[in-house]
Structures are given as C-alpha cells and as structure tokens.
Amino acid sequence: MSLSFSKIKVLHVASEMHPIVKKGGLGDVIGSLPKAQRELGVDSRVLLPLYPNVSNNIKEKLKKISRKLYIPLEWRVFPASLWRTDIQGVPVYLLDIEDVPFPAEIYPNLLNMDLIKPFFLLSLAAIEFEKASRWRPQILHLHDWPTSSVAIALKWHMYYSSLSGLYDTVLTIHNLAHQGIMQETDLISWGIPKEVHNIEGLEYYGMTNLLKGGIIASDAVTTVSPRYSWEIQTKEYGMGLDGVLKQYSNKLRGILNGIDYSYWNPKTDPFIPAHYDVEDIAPKRKCREELLSRCGWSEDGSPILIYVGRLAEQKGIDLILLSIEPIVGHGCKMIILGEGSEIYERTLKKASLQFPTNLFVKIGYDEELAHLMYAGGDMLIMPSYFEPCGLAQLIAMRYGTVPICRATGGLADTVIDADTACDGTGFLFSSYSSEAFLHAIGRALGAWNSTKLWNQIVQNCMRADFSWSRSSREYVNLYLELLGVPEHEDNVKPNFNA
C-alpha cells in the first residue's frame, strides 16, 4: 500500500498561531509546523478561534465562507461562520460563533464551563469542519487542553463518538502545567455522559481535567522534546498526570520543536541593524552597539547577558533575581524582556533602578527589541525549573548568542555543554539553585575571556540545525503510522486539490 505525502490531509486545531495571535511557544509552533509540513507535500491547514480584534493582525485578505456550521451544545444549536485566509501559503480558518465570543485575553485565569465553552465549541467545530469547508482532514492534530476536547468528543460524546472512525487524532502537549481543569463534573449538557467522569475518564481529584481526557482519548500523544516526554512520567514533572502518562506511554513520544529559519535569520532579519552569518560574524558587533545604545549604555567591553520570555516560576526567574547582584559584580550587563507575575515584574524594575548601568528591564513584549537582543547579546540565560522544549535557546544559537541553561527538558536535548565536548554550544547546569546557575555563568565567562574558544562556541551554535525540516518529517511519519502506511522517504510534489 502506498500513500504519497500529498494525499495526507491534516487539520491543526489550536488556540494560537503566529503572527495572528500569540501568547507563547505554541503560537510559534503553529506558525511554523504546518508550513514545514506543506513543504513536504502534506495538505496541512489550521483552525483557530476568531478572537476579538484579531483581524487587525492579519495582513492577508479574509474571506468569509458562505456555508455555515451548526454546532449542538446545551440543548440548542450554535450557528458559526468560518473565515479563511492564507498565512505563508498555509490555509487558515478562523471560527466565529454567534452569541459565544472567544476571550480577548485568550486564556482565562479561572476556568469553568462558561469560560471553557468557546473552546469546546471550537473542538466540535473541528469535527463538523468539512460541512462548511468542503475539505475533510484525515488527521486532527490537537494542541494542549483548549482543543483536547476534539478527542474527548470522538471517544465519549453521545453523537460525535459515532464519527470516530473518520479521523485519527494526535494531541501535542506543549506545556503540561496547563491542563484545563474545572470544578464542574456534570457535562451531560455538553453531550458527555456522566459515566465518563471516573478515574479512567475525565475525573481528576473530584474535578474535570480536559487534558487528561485528551491523553486517554487521542490515538497518539506527543510532547515537544524527547526528554520532556520522559520527565512528565515522573512525579517531579508529571503535574499530577504522571500515572496517566505512564499508563499510556505506548502512544507517547517526544518530537523536538524547530524554529522557522526564514524568520529567525541574522542574515536577512529586518529588525536588526547589521546582517551576518557563520561565515562573517563581525557585523554582530554593530548589533551589540545598537543594543547598548537602546539601553542607554556605552561600550565598555562587558559581556551582555539577555533573557527573553515569560516572567514565571517555571522559567527560573527566582534564580535570576537571586543572581543579579553577583552577575553585576562580575562586571556583566543584563537585559531582561518579558511579562508575567506582577511580583517578578515589580522586583525586576526595582533592581534595574538599583543597578542602572548594568541591568535593563523592559516589561511587556517588543518584537523588534527581542530580535536586537538575540543579535546583540553575548549569552542567553535560561535557568528553567522545567522546559518542555524552549525556543529562546534555539533562536539565540542561530544568532550566535551562547545559551546558559539548566539541563532539563528540551534545553538538555538541544544544548551541548562546551566544557565537555568540542562541538559544545552552551553551558548547562543540573541542580536547581542559584549556586549552580552562577557556577555555569562563571564557566561561560571563563570561555568568553578566551577569544579563540569563544569564537568556536559561537560558530558551533550558528551551525547547529534546528529547522523544522527534520521534526516535521517525524510528525508526518507518525501520521503515516496512524493511517496504517509504512514509513517512506518519498517527497511528492504537493497536490492540494486532490
């Protein structure tokens, strides 16, 4: 039996996609993975919520599909419209449900049936999708708890379970810390029978856990790095679902995220003042000068440490706070860009006032500044408590900025310690402590003081390949496995009208 890549039809059902809407790494993945799959010949498309004002972020034309979807829920039918656009060649559909707006903040802080309801409707719309689009996927690829209800409905819903034979489902866990937990346990008005609320179903310590249900109900479960797929089967990192993940480990695998090298490319990046590559790194110095100027600093030859990301406990911000004074004491400059916990934001701003010539803090997200930091920085710090994959270290390496990371999850999968290997790309530490973090920074500074060694590490970073080409093929091979087709290497020209 043979099935060319061009015959595989995949619908990614997600809550984010860069550049339309992005809150974290999930948005980057959905902005890149379907595009990479289409380059392999797979007919890969995306279904997203139409959030309030999100159309302002779409430069391409939005076209309303004339046929409507009708989604049954709570003893009534909700009419919904699909809007279509194309993002970098990827067909993207945005769901607009009458009388049920999606939350402007994307993810509500507290979850209950009313707040989860739009995402449950999105999940049912994925199953109904063919009726409006006139295109039926074979694979429904789900991402995190907001769309895990697709698999739940296909397994347990009083009506949609009868359609389970039409689709194979893949659930990707981007961050196990977010599980879609709510107090309500009676989902009969959503078409989920009461008997499903048990330990083998949606029940979770007397509550309902949608991600747990998705793990049980999906045909395959993936995480965004191999190591993270092992870590989440332990009590330390399993977030209460380690037992479930162990039970279903036969369908669990880790596939490393990539980054879009057409976007994150120091040779063509429109956000940076000088372009460079591994063959000519010298222009990176101009980026450094511009970064220093942006912070109100002059050049003094100090190493520049950068942090780009959420200000959250997961990211090891407490270790960064404990280490600011010693880092500054070593003569380093630090630049931090991110937003998150109010207490972290407040403490960092206070520290920046204490060390104005060595610490610059920008609360929020600034795309242009982020690119300039990756290009102008010398070292990236990522002392994460846990990290499913991590994208910042992949981007930093692409720009010749050396990562200093805790050896966890995707960080351990992607960074090679430069003190233990000639092809090293960064500096790793294991213990979650400020002492271990500072020791790794000290090792990095030792390498920094050797121009020849440092240049070799920078070149190793820039030569590392974390493009989506390999990872997207791993996903395609998983699809083929679910469809009952042996792995093969043919890469047929796309035929998306088939």
N, C-alpha and C positions, 0 to 999 in steps of 0.2 A: 504494500500500500504506500502511496506517495502523496504528500500534500505540500505544495510549494508554499513558501512564506507568504506569497501574495494572496493565498486563499485564507489565511488566518485573519479573523476579524475580532478585534479586542476593543472593549469599551472600558476606559478608566473612569471610575466613578469616584469623585474626590471633592473635598471641600476647599481646596486651594489650587491655584496654578499661576505661576509667574509668567507674564507680567500682569495678568488680570487682577489677581488677588493673592496676597502672600502674607502669612504670619510667621512662617518658619521654614525649615528644610523641606517639608512636604511640598510647599509651593514650588521650590526649585526642582524637585524630582519630577513633578507632573509637568513642569515647563520644559523638561529635557528628555525624559524617558520615552514618551510617545513619539517624539520627533526622531529619536535614535532608532526606535522600532520601525518607523516608516522608512527610514533609510535602508533597513534590512529587507524591506518589501512587505512588512506586515501592515494591514489596514488597521491602524491604531487611532482611536478617537477618544474624546474626553467629554464627560458630562459633569457640569458644575452648577451650583446654585447661582441664581441671579441676585446677588446681594444689592442692597440699596446703593445707588450712585456708582456701582462697579463699571457701568458702561462708560464712565469718564476715563477709565484706564485702557479702553480698547480703541486703538487707533484704526484697526481694520473695520470694514463695514459689517454691521449687524443686520442679519436678515431674519425676519420672523417666518417660521414655518407655518403654513396655512392650516395644517391639521393639528388638532388639539389632543392632549392626553386627558384621560378621565381617571382619577385615582381614588379608589374607595378607601375610606377611613372614617371611623367613628359613626357608622350607620348613615353616612352620606357620601356624595361623590364630589371631589375637588377638581374642577377644570384647571388645566395648566397649559402654558404655552412654552414652546421651545424657540430660542433664538440661536441662530448659527453664525459663527464667524470662523476664520482660519488664522491661526497663530503659527507663523513659520512653517506653513504647509500642513499643520495639524488641524483637522476639523474639530471645532469646539462648540458644544451645545450648552446653552445656559437655560436653566429651568426657572420659569416664573409661575408660581402657584397663586391662583386667585384666592384672596382672603387670608393667605398664610405667608407673610413676609419672612424672608431669612434674616437672621440677626445682623445688624450693622457691624457689631463687634466681632463677627464670625463665630467665635466660641464663647458662649455664656459662661460666667463664673460658676453659677449654680445650675444644676441640671434637674429638670423634672419633665413630665410628659409634655407639657405645653411648650417648653423650650426645645425639646428634642424632636417634637412633632415635625417641623420642616425637614429635618434630616431623614426622618423615617419616610416621609412622603417622597423625598429625593430617591431613597432606596427603592421604593415601589415603582417610581417613575423609570428607573433603570430597567426594570423588568418589562414595563409597558412601552419602553422606548421605541420599539420597532413600529408601533402603530402610528406614530407621528413622523418618524424619520424615514420610514420605508427602508430601513437598514437594520438587520439583526446581527448582533455580535454572537460569536461562539463562546468567548471568554468574557466574563465580567470581572474586571480587576478592581478590587476594593482597597481603600486606603484608610486605615485607622478606624476608630469607633464610629465617626459620623456616617460611614457607608457600610459598616459591617452588617447592618440590617438587611442588605440585599441577600446575603447568605442565610440569615435567620428566616427571612420570609420564604425563601425557596425550600427550606427544610421543614418549617413548622407552621407557616401561615395556612389558615383554613382553605384559602383558594389558591394562592400562589405556589404552594408546595406541589400542586398538580403540574406545574410548569418546570419543575426542577430538571427534567430530562433534556430541556432545551439549551441549558447553559452549564458551563464549568465555571467555578468561582475560585479566584485567588485573592487572599487577603494579605496585604503587606502591613506589618506593624512598624511604623516609623518611630514611635515612642510609646513604650508600654505604660508609662506613667499616666497616660490619658486613656481612660477605659470606658467612658460613657456610662457612669454609674448613677442610678436614680433610686429614690426611695420606693416609688410605686412598684407594685408587683402584679397588679391585675391588668393585663394587656389585652383582655378579650375584645375591647372596642377597637383595638388595632389588628384584630384577626389572629392573635396568638393565643392558643388555648391555655387554660390555667395549668394543665398538667405539664406544660413546658417549663414552668417555674419550679425547677428542682435542681439538685446538685449536678445532674447530667445535662442541664439546660442553662437557663438564664439566671438561676438563683446564685446570689453572692452575698453571704453573711446577712441574709434576710432582705437583701435589696436586689435590684435587677442590674446586670452587667452586660452591656451590649457587645463589648469587645470579646468577652468570654464566649458569648453565644456565637459570634462570628468565627472564633477559633474552632469551636466544635463543628459548626455547620459548613465551613468552607471546604472545598476539595483540596486546597493547598494553602499553606501559610508561609510567608517569607518575612525575614527581617532584613534590615538594610546593611548588615555586615555579618560575616560568618561568626566572629567571636560573640557578637551580641545574641545570636541565636542560641549559643551555649550558655551565656551568662544568665539569660532570662529563665533558664530552667533551674536556677539556684534560688535559695531563699533570699539571699542578699539582694539580688537584682530582679527577682520574679514578680515583685509588686503584688503579691497575693495570688498570682496565677501560675506560679512555678509548677504546681501539681498538675494543672490542666495541660500546660505546655509539655510536661514530661509524658503525660498520657497520650498526647497526640504528636509526639516527636517524630513519628514516622512520616508525617506530612509537613514537617517544619524544616526549612533550610534558610541559610543566610546568603544573600546576594549583595555584594558591595555596591553602594551608590557610586555614581560617577559625577562629573561636572561637565557642563557644556563649554567645550574649549573654543567654540566660536564666539562665546560671550565673555568668558574669562580668559583673555589672551593679551598679555602685555605687549605683544607686537602690533595689535590693532585697537586696543582699548581706547574708546573716545573720551573716557573720563580722566585720563592721566596725561601729564604734560609732555612726556617723552616715551617713545616706544623702544622696546628692547626684546631680545630673546637670549637663549642659552649661548648662542654664538657671539653675541655682543651685549654684555650685561652693563657696560659702562653707563648708558643713559639712565639706568636705575637711580644713579646719584642725583639727577635732576628731579626725579620724583621725590626723593628724600628731601631735597632742598625746598620743594613746594610744600611738602607735608609739614616741615618745621615752620615755614612761614605761616601756614594755615593755623598753626597752634600759637603763633606769636613768639616763636623761638628763633634764635640764630644758631648757625652751625658751630658746634664745639667738639665734634668728633665722637660724641657719646652714642652708644648703641640705642636703638629705638625699639622698644617692646610694644606690641599692639595687641588689643583684644577687640574682636568684633563679634557680637552675639547677644543673646538674652542675658539679662541680669537676674539669674535664677540660681537656686541652690544646686541644681543639677550640674551647672556649668562650673562649679567650684569658685564662685565669687567670694565666698568666705575666706578661701585660701589666698585669693588675690588681695583682699583687704588686710589680712594679717601680714602680707609680704610687701606692701607698698613701701614702708619705711626702710626695710633692708635693701630693697631694689634701688630706691632712690639713693641710699647710702653708698651703693656701688657705682654711682655716677650715671645710672641709666635714666633714660626718659621713657615714660609710659603714656600711651594714648589709648583711651577706652571709649568705644562707641557701642551703645546698646540701650535697651529699656527693659523694665521688668518690675521686680519687687521695689516698692516705694522706699523701704528702709535701705536697700542697697543703693538706690539712686541718690538718696539723701546723704548717705555716708561717703559715697564716692565724690559727690560735689564738695562736701566739706573737706575731704582730703586734697582735692585739687586746689582749694584756697590755701591750704597749709603748705603745699609744695607747687607753687605756680610756675616755677621754671623747670619742673621735672614731670608733672602729671597734668594731662589734658583730658577732660571728660566731656563727652557730648551725649546727652540723654536723648533718645529717640533713634530713628534710623535715617541715615543720609547716604543714599546710594553712591553719590559722587565721592564723598569722604571715604566710604568703605573701600572703593577701588583705589583711591590715593593711598590709603593706609597699607593695603596689601602690596602696592608697588613701592612705596617709600619706606616701609618698615624694614627692620633687620630680623626680628624674631616675633613669632606669634605665640602667645601663651594660651593654653587650653588645659587647665588643671581640673577637668571634669570629674565629678563623682561617678557619673555613668554617661556614656555617649553611644547611642545606637549606631551611628556612623560618623557624623561630623562632616561638614562641608568646608568649614573655615580652614582646616589644615590642608585640604586638597587645593583650595584656591591659593593659599599662601605659598605652597610649594610651587605652583605654577608660576608665581610671580617672584620666585627666588627669595622668599621670606621664610626663614627656618623655624619650624614649629617646635615648641617645648610643651609636651603633653603628658598627661597621666596615661599609663598603659591600660586602657580599658576600652571595650567595645571596638568600634571602628577605628579609633585612634591607634590601638595596638595593631590592627590589621593593615594600616596604611603608612605608619611612620617607622622607619628603621633607625635604631639608635646609632648615632655616629661614633660613639665610643666603643662599640662592639663590632662594627662592620665597616669595611672600606667603602661600601656603597650607601653609607648612612645618610639619612635625610632629616634628622632632627635629634631631639633629646627626650628620652622617656624616663618616667619615674613611676613606682608602683604604689607605695604607701600613700594613703590619702592624708597628708599632713603638710603643713607649711614648711617644715624642715626638709622633707623630701623634695618639695617643689623648689625651694631655694637652692638646694644642692644641684638640681638639674639646671637651674638658671646659671649657677656658678660654673658648671661644666660647659655650658654654651658660651659663657663669657671667656672661658679659657680658650676655646676654639676660635672665637672672634678675634682674640689677640694674635692668632697665627694667620696671617693673610692667605697663605697658600692653602692651609687646611680649610679655612672658612670658604674660600672660593670653590674648593672641591665639593664641600657640602651643598653650597648654593647650586652648583651645576647638577649635582645628584638630584636635588629637589626638582629642578626645572626639566630634567629628563624623565622623571617618573611619569608613567602614563595612567591617569585616572579618568580617561574619557569614557563615555557611555558605551563605546563600541563593544567591549567585552561583556559588560554587565547586561546590556540589552539582549545580547545573544543568549545569555543564561536564562533570561526570562522567556525568550522565545522557545528555547529547548524545554522549559517547564510547560509552556502551553502545548507543545507537541506531545509531551508525555501525557498530559491530561486528555488530549484528543486521541490518544492511542496510536501515535505515529512515532516511529523510532527517530532518534536524533540524526540529523544530517547536516551537511555543510553547504548545501546549495543556497545561493542568494539570488533568487529570481527577481527580475525587474518588476516593480510594482504594477499591479493591475487592479486598481481600487474600484473599478466599475463592475468587477466580476460578481 
